[in-house]
């Protein structure tokens, strides 16, 4: 949504390009901050780690992500404005990463109403602060406003609600190290998933410049509806999958899997069709810019790519629930290798649409191999449904 605000309130697409750059870079670093622990945390049906250990682990990973971001932006040849935007946006993402561990505690207690209320409050206040400060000042100040609002809501709402659900008891250093070690492959998996998307976009900026990245980001922005819709549907799934395993109910597990696979596929097909027939009309309503509506064709491939991204998120939830970290890691590594091998060729051959083809081919392979691997795990893994 903030991308739309930037396009509406800016004279050109440079701000949108800089914001897209910050989003792409911090997409990698926020994975280090979250460490992809949330699904592991919620599906920890044996309570191997307590809430304090999950919280301290998250503080450590957030600190590491901030340091990595600071090093990265000064090594790479960015402008001072780009560095400021990236660093400020990183602190915003750190807020999201920190509240994620609190939401894991809420979700495990089936208090997802707390999560929903927090998300709505932060979203509304953040968007209002961002738009006002962008109008009065500049993009850097607007992002700083997002940071301030995010942490204010975390302190005033999330921490207060979560403290009602848990007691942050003593923690063990060995347990924290064990948790970091066990979830490291999961963190790498999410890095690889994000690399496929972000590398395609980063390659646009590298080969065609900030303006091209801004155009691509604006033209494909509506397809994020697919991922947002899917993420809302996925929220309770890790609880349901964990309960199915705890109950040794393989039939229930497979039913949930097949229903969600069908729902995400239906959403993707519907939005892809809408992009084909109404893409230019949608972009014209959202942006009122001919340079953006002229690239409406990008929405079609981006819709398919967004649907595949959602399916990969879903597969990661399932693999985490069955604790097949090795399988999900290998599947996503295959996709990353394909992405790196094809990026240059596809972008030069098909222009901006090449970014869509990179993601479709790479992610399609990940989904295919994931389904094959999961079928094998459900048949062969001992003790899973006993």
Secondary structure, DSSP 8 states (H G I E B T S, - for coil): -HHHHHHHH-SSSHHHHHHHHHHHHHHHHHHHHHTT-HHHHHT-TT--S-HHHHHHHHHHHHHHHHHHHHHHHHHTT--HHHHHHHHHHHHHHHHHHHHHHHHHHHHHTT-HHHHHHHHHHHHHHHHHHHHHHHHHS-HHHHHHHHHHHHHHHIIIIIHHHHTTT-------HHHHHHHHHHHHHHHHHHHHHHHHHHHHHHHHHHHH-HHHHHHHHHHHGGGHHHHHHHHHHHTTHHHHHHHHHHTT-HHHHHHHHHHHHHHHHHHHHHHHHHHHHHHHHHHHHHH--HHHHTTTTHHHHHHHHHHHHHHHHHHHHHHHHTT-HHHHHHHHHHHHHHHHHHHHHHHHHHTTHHHHHHHHHHHHHHHHHHHHHHHHHHHH-TTTT-
